[in-house]
Amino acid sequence: MPDFLIDPELWIRASPPIVLRRTTEAVDFIRKVSLSSRDRAWQEILQSFEAARDEWNAIEVVVHLELLLEARGLLIEASRSLQNQSRAA
């Protein structure tokens, strides 16, 4: 699978927070999650990423990943992550 930029990046609720900036990072994250979860949705997203052959397809899968993260309560809102970044600076 080609590697594409994720813009805006996805911030995942963890300690410390995980930031996905590239599609290869997203695939690595999903592989780890799918190993510890029986949730079929993670496998489906992984298969979609592996099937993506161009940037447009990858962007579509990133949107689906974002929706899945949000549905599972794992997505940190972009505005909140930017606030945290500015506080750390």
C-alpha positions as CSV (number, residue, x, y, z in Angstrom):
1,M,0.0,0.0,0.0
2,P,1.3,3.5,-0.9
3,D,1.9,5.9,2.0
4,F,-0.1,9.1,2.1
5,L,-0.3,12.1,4.4
6,I,-3.3,12.2,6.8
7,D,-4.4,15.9,6.9
8,P,-5.7,16.8,9.4
9,E,-3.9,14.2,11.5
10,L,-5.9,11.9,13.7
11,W,-5.4,12.1,17.5
12,I,-6.3,9.0,19.4
13,R,-7.2,8.9,23.1
14,A,-4.4,6.9,24.8
15,S,-1.7,7.6,27.3
16,P,0.2,9.3,25.8
17,P,-2.1,10.3,22.9
18,I,-1.3,8.6,19.6
19,V,-1.1,10.8,16.5
20,L,-1.6,9.3,13.1
21,R,0.0,11.5,10.4
22,R,0.5,9.0,7.6
23,T,-1.6,6.1,6.3
24,T,1.2,3.6,7.1
25,E,1.0,4.7,10.8
26,A,-2.8,4.2,10.6
27,V,-2.3,0.6,9.3
28,D,0.2,-0.2,12.0
29,F,-2.2,1.2,14.7
30,I,-5.1,-0.8,13.2
31,R,-3.1,-4.0,13.1
32,K,-2.3,-3.6,16.8
33,V,-5.9,-2.9,17.7
34,S,-7.3,-5.7,15.7
35,L,-5.0,-8.2,17.4
36,S,-6.5,-7.3,20.8
37,S,-10.1,-6.8,19.6
38,R,-12.7,-9.2,18.2
39,D,-14.5,-6.2,16.6
40,R,-14.8,-7.0,12.9
41,A,-14.9,-3.3,12.0
42,W,-11.1,-3.0,12.6
43,Q,-10.4,-5.9,10.2
44,E,-12.6,-4.3,7.6
45,I,-10.8,-0.9,7.9
46,L,-7.5,-2.7,7.6
47,Q,-8.6,-4.6,4.5
48,S,-9.8,-1.3,3.0
49,F,-6.4,0.4,3.7
50,E,-4.5,-2.6,2.2
51,A,-6.8,-2.4,-1.0
52,A,-6.3,1.4,-1.4
53,R,-4.1,2.1,-4.4
54,D,-4.3,5.8,-4.8
55,E,-4.6,8.9,-2.6
56,W,-8.3,9.3,-3.2
57,N,-9.1,5.7,-2.0
58,A,-6.8,6.3,1.0
59,I,-8.6,9.5,2.0
60,E,-11.9,7.6,1.9
61,V,-10.6,5.0,4.2
62,V,-9.2,7.6,6.6
63,V,-12.6,9.1,6.8
64,H,-14.1,5.7,7.7
65,L,-11.3,5.3,10.3
66,E,-12.1,8.6,11.8
67,L,-15.8,7.7,12.0
68,L,-14.9,4.3,13.7
69,L,-12.5,6.0,16.2
70,E,-15.3,8.6,17.0
71,A,-17.9,5.8,17.4
72,R,-15.5,3.9,19.8
73,G,-14.8,7.1,21.8
74,L,-11.1,7.0,20.8
75,L,-11.0,10.2,18.7
76,I,-9.7,13.4,20.3
77,E,-11.3,16.4,18.7
78,A,-8.9,18.4,16.4
79,S,-9.6,21.7,18.2
80,R,-8.8,20.0,21.6
81,S,-5.6,18.5,20.3
82,L,-4.5,21.9,19.0
83,Q,-5.2,23.5,22.3
84,N,-3.1,20.8,24.1
85,Q,-0.3,21.3,21.6
86,S,-0.2,25.1,22.2
87,R,-0.2,24.6,26.0
88,A,2.8,22.3,25.7
89,A,4.8,24.8,23.7
